[in-house]
Amino acid sequence: MFTAIFKGQTDFIVIASAAVLAVAAICFLLAKRTLGRPWCFAALGASVGAELAVTLFLPSGGEASGASSMCVINRDLAEPFATQQGLLNLLLFLPIGCLGLMALRTLLPVLVGSVLLSLATELLQTLLPGVSRGCDSSDLQMNALGGIIGALASWGILHLAKFRVAPARTHARGSAIAAGVALLVAGVVCTAWVTLISVDATSLQFTGSKEKAAAKKVIHKAFGDRYAISNVQLQSGVDDVPDKLLITLDQGFAELSWPDADQLTVSLENSNETTSASYPVPGVGNAPRGEQDALRIARTYAEAHFPKELRAAKPQVYPVGDKAELGWMVSWRRRAGSGVLMPMRLDVQINTAGRVSQLLARTAEDPSGLPPLKVKKEQAEQTALDSLERPAQAKGIRPADSELLAVQRDGKWRIQWLTAFAADDPSVQMPPVYVDATTGKVDPRASQKEKLDDPAEGDVETTTNDQP
C-alpha cells in the first residue's frame, strides 16, 4: 500500500522530509526556551507536519484543477473500519494524539485539537485549488478517532508511569470555546462554499478468500500464470452500476463485476508505446500489418481463452487512435432473431506488436424472454428527438443513428432503442436517448456512466450493464 502511494514521488519525499525536519527543529528550539519537553514537542511538530504534507501536498496523479467544493457524507459509519484507507487515516493521527498528550500533558486540548485538525484538513482538501482530493466524512471520522485513541492511550500510560498530568477537566472552558468557534467557522464555510453529498459507501473495502479466489480464477483464465495478483479490493456500486472487485496486478490492473463475476475488464498497458506488460499470444511471431492480422491474432487468443464467447458472434475490427497507433480493437457481438443487439461479449485490443493490451469479456448468458418489439425505429427516433432539451445555439439537430439493444433495468431485461444525434454545428453534442421499444417511453433512468466505443458511430455513452 505504501509502495503504491509513494511510487515515483522521490522529489516529494525529499522536500517533505526536509520540511518536516525543519518544523521539528523549530518546535524543539521554541519548547526548550519556554515550555520544556523539547523532544516531545519536536516529535509532535514532525507528526503534524507529516500529516499536512501527505494530505495536502502529496501529488495525487490527477490534473491540477480548481477547488472541488464538494464533500461526501458517508452514511455507513462502519465502512471505514473495513477499508485500507480508513485504517491508514486512523494510523495517521495516532501519533498526533499520543505525542500531543506527551507534550502538553493535558487531555481536553489534545482531544479537541485532533478533531479540529482533521476537520481543517478535510475542508482544505476540498477548498484549495490544485489539491485534487475530496472531502470525505469517513476520513474525518477515522482521523479524529485516531487522534482520540492516541491521546487516551498516552494519558493512560503517563498515569501508570506516575508522570505529572493535568486533571482531565483542566482547560475545559478554553477547549469548549475553541471548539465552538471552530465549528461555527466550519459551518459558515460549508454553507457558503461546500456542497454536501450523501452516499452509502465511499471507500475501497477489504476482501476475503472468496473474492480473492474469484479474482485469481478469472485472471488465470484470461492469461494463465503470466500475471500475479498483488491486491484485491471491493468497490461498492451506486445507481445501476454493480459492485466490482478492483484487482491490482504486478503489471496492469483489472475489474470484475461482483458478486456475479460476469464481466472482466483488464488494462495491461495504455500508451502508444508497446511494453512488456502486454500479453504475448502463443504462436504469434510477427507484428500485425493491418486489421486482418489483428483479427487473426485476436481470434487465436479468444479461441484459447474465451471460446464460448465466440459462438454465433460476429467480429468487428477498428483502429484505436487516428492512425492505429494503439493497435486495433476486435469486438465480438451477437444479435437475437429480431435484430436486438445482445450485451457485449468480448473486446480484445491488439497492440502494434501483436500482443493483447486491453480486454473486456462478459461470460453471462444472453437474456431470454425479452419483451415484444412494438415501437419502430422511426417512431423511437422522433420520441427521442422530442425529449431533448436543446441549447439556444443548437440548430439542425437530427437523429444520427439508432441501435436496438437488450438492456437491464432494475434487474429486468428490456429492449430499448438507443438514439444518437448530430447537429449542424459540430461543437454541439447532445446526449443519446433511450426509448423503450415496448412502451415507446423515454427511459429517464438511462445514465451516462461509461463510454462504449462504437466502431461505426464513435463514442456512445451508456451504463455498464447496457454495453452491447
SULGILIN-V805677 format. One record per backbone hydrogen bond with DSSP energy under -0.5 kcal/mol. CO is the residue of the C=O (numbers start at 0). NH is the residue of the N-H. E is the energy in kcal/mol with one decimal. If there is no record, write none. Layout:
CO;NH;E + CO;NH;E
This chain:
0;4;-2.0 + 1;5;-2.3 + 2;6;-0.7 + 5;8;-1.8 + 8;12;-2.5 + 9;13;-2.3 + 10;14;-2.5 + 11;15;-3.2 + 12;16;-2.2 + 13;17;-2.0 + 14;18;-2.3 + 15;19;-2.7 + 16;20;-2.2 + 17;21;-2.0 + 18;22;-2.4 + 19;23;-2.5 + 20;24;-2.3 + 21;25;-2.3 + 22;26;-2.6 + 23;27;-2.2 + 24;28;-2.3 + 25;29;-2.6 + 26;30;-2.4 + 27;31;-2.2 + 28;32;-1.4 + 29;33;-1.5 + 30;35;-3.6 + 36;40;-1.9 + 37;41;-2.4 + 38;42;-2.1 + 39;43;-2.3 + 40;44;-2.8 + 41;45;-2.1 + 42;46;-2.3 + 43;47;-2.5 + 44;48;-2.4 + 45;49;-2.4 + 46;50;-2.0 + 47;51;-2.2 + 48;52;-2.2 + 49;53;-2.4 + 50;54;-2.3 + 51;55;-2.2 + 51;56;-0.6 + 52;56;-1.5 + 52;57;-1.1 + 64;129;-2.6 + 68;194;-2.5 + 69;134;-1.2 + 70;196;-2.7 + 71;73;-0.7 + 71;136;-2.7 + 72;74;-0.6 + 72;198;-2.5 + 74;76;-1.1 + 75;78;-0.6 + 77;80;-1.2 + 78;81;-2.3 + 79;82;-1.2 + 81;205;-3.4 + 82;86;-1.9 + 83;87;-2.5 + 84;88;-2.3 + 85;89;-1.9 + 86;90;-2.5 + 87;91;-2.2 + 88;92;-1.1 + 89;92;-0.6 + 89;93;-1.0 + 90;94;-0.7 + 92;96;-2.2 + 93;97;-2.4 + 94;98;-3.0 + 95;99;-2.0 + 96;100;-1.7 + 97;101;-1.9 + 98;102;-2.2 + 99;103;-2.7 + 100;104;-2.2 + 104;165;-2.7 + 105;109;-0.6 + 106;109;-0.5 + 106;110;-2.3 + 107;111;-2.7 + 108;112;-2.5 + 109;113;-2.3 + 110;114;-1.8 + 111;115;-2.6 + 112;116;-2.4 + 113;117;-1.8 + 114;118;-2.3 + 115;119;-2.7 + 116;120;-2.2 + 117;121;-2.2 + 118;122;-2.1 + 119;123;-2.5 + 120;124;-2.1 + 121;125;-1.2 + 122;126;-1.7 + 123;127;-2.5 + 124;132;-0.7 + 125;68;-2.4 + 127;130;-1.2 + 134;71;-3.0 + 135;138;-0.5 + 135;139;-1.8 + 136;140;-2.6 + 137;141;-2.3 + 138;142;-2.8 + 139;143;-2.4 + 140;144;-2.0 + 141;145;-2.3 + 142;146;-2.3 + 143;147;-2.4 + 144;148;-2.7 + 145;149;-2.3 + 146;150;-2.2 + 147;151;-2.6 + 148;152;-2.6 + 149;153;-2.2 + 150;154;-2.6 + 151;155;-2.3 + 152;156;-2.2 + 153;157;-2.6 + 154;158;-1.9 + 155;159;-2.4 + 156;160;-2.3 + 157;162;-2.7 + 158;161;-1.1 + 166;169;-1.9 + 167;107;-0.5 + 168;171;-1.5 + 170;174;-2.3 + 171;175;-2.4 + 172;176;-2.5 + 173;177;-2.4 + 174;178;-2.5 + 175;179;-2.6 + 176;180;-2.6 + 177;181;-2.4 + 178;182;-2.6 + 179;183;-2.2 + 180;184;-2.4 + 181;185;-2.6 + 182;186;-2.5 + 183;187;-2.1 + 184;188;-2.5 + 185;189;-2.6 + 186;190;-2.4 + 187;191;-2.3 + 188;192;-2.8 + 188;193;-0.6 + 189;193;-1.4 + 193;195;-0.6 + 194;70;-2.8 + 196;72;-3.6 + 198;74;-3.0 + 203;83;-0.6 + 204;233;-2.4 + 207;211;-2.1 + 208;212;-2.3 + 209;213;-1.9 + 210;214;-2.3 + 211;215;-2.3 + 212;216;-2.1 + 213;217;-2.1 + 214;218;-2.1 + 215;219;-2.1 + 216;220;-2.1 + 217;221;-1.9 + 218;222;-2.5 + 219;223;-2.5 + 222;225;-1.4 + 227;229;-0.6 + 227;249;-2.0 + 230;247;-2.8 + 232;245;-3.3 + 233;204;-3.1 + 233;235;-0.5 + 234;243;-2.1 + 237;240;-2.3 + 242;257;-2.7 + 243;234;-3.0 + 244;246;-0.7 + 244;255;-2.0 + 245;232;-2.1 + 245;247;-0.6 + 246;248;-0.6 + 246;253;-2.7 + 247;229;-2.8 + 247;230;-1.3 + 251;248;-1.9 + 252;266;-2.7 + 253;246;-3.2 + 254;264;-2.8 + 255;244;-3.3 + 256;260;-1.1 + 257;242;-0.6 + 261;362;-2.7 + 262;256;-2.4 + 263;360;-2.7 + 264;254;-2.8 + 265;358;-2.4 + 266;252;-2.1 + 271;273;-0.5 + 274;277;-1.1 + 277;279;-0.5 + 278;355;-2.7 + 279;281;-0.5 + 280;283;-2.0 + 282;284;-0.6 + 289;293;-2.1 + 290;294;-2.6 + 291;295;-2.2 + 292;296;-2.3 + 293;297;-2.7 + 294;298;-2.6 + 295;299;-2.1 + 296;300;-2.2 + 297;301;-3.0 + 298;302;-2.8 + 299;303;-1.0 + 300;303;-0.5 + 300;304;-1.7 + 301;305;-2.9 + 305;308;-0.6 + 306;309;-1.2 + 307;310;-1.1 + 309;312;-1.8 + 313;332;-1.8 + 315;330;-2.8 + 317;328;-2.8 + 318;320;-0.6 + 319;325;-2.2 + 320;323;-1.2 + 323;326;-1.3 + 326;319;-2.6 + 327;329;-0.5 + 327;349;-2.9 + 328;317;-1.8 + 328;330;-0.6 + 329;347;-2.6 + 330;315;-2.0 + 331;344;-1.1 + 331;345;-1.4 + 332;313;-2.5 + 333;341;-2.7 + 335;338;-2.2 + 339;335;-2.6 + 339;341;-0.6 + 340;405;-1.9 + 344;361;-2.9 + 345;331;-2.9 + 346;359;-2.4 + 347;329;-2.5 + 347;349;-0.6 + 348;350;-0.5 + 348;356;-2.4 + 348;357;-0.9 + 349;327;-2.5 + 350;353;-2.2 + 353;280;-0.6 + 354;350;-3.0 + 355;278;-2.9 + 356;267;-2.7 + 356;268;-1.2 + 357;348;-2.4 + 358;265;-3.1 + 359;346;-2.8 + 360;263;-2.9 + 360;362;-0.5 + 371;373;-0.7 + 373;375;-0.5 + 375;379;-2.4 + 376;380;-2.5 + 377;381;-1.9 + 378;382;-2.2 + 379;383;-2.6 + 380;384;-2.5 + 381;385;-2.4 + 382;386;-1.2 + 383;387;-0.5 + 384;387;-1.1 + 387;389;-0.8 + 390;393;-1.6 + 392;394;-0.5 + 394;423;-2.0 + 394;424;-0.6 + 397;421;-2.8 + 400;419;-2.7 + 402;404;-0.6 + 402;417;-2.8 + 403;340;-3.1 + 404;406;-0.6 + 404;415;-2.3 + 406;408;-0.5 + 406;413;-3.1 + 408;411;-1.9 + 411;408;-3.3 + 413;406;-2.1 + 414;436;-2.5 + 415;404;-2.9 + 415;417;-0.5 + 416;418;-0.6 + 416;434;-2.5 + 417;402;-1.9 + 418;432;-2.1 + 419;399;-3.0 + 419;400;-1.2 + 421;397;-2.5 + 423;425;-0.8 + 424;427;-2.0 + 426;428;-0.6 + 432;418;-2.6 + 433;442;-2.3 + 434;416;-3.2 + 435;439;-2.0 + 436;373;-2.6 + 436;374;-2.1 + 440;435;-2.9 + 441;443;-0.9 + 442;445;-1.1 + 446;448;-1.0 + 449;461;-2.4 + 451;453;-0.8 + 451;459;-2.3 + 452;454;-0.6 + 453;457;-2.3 + 457;453;-2.2 + 459;451;-2.4 + 461;449;-1.4 + 462;465;-1.2 + 463;466;-1.2 + 466;343;-2.9
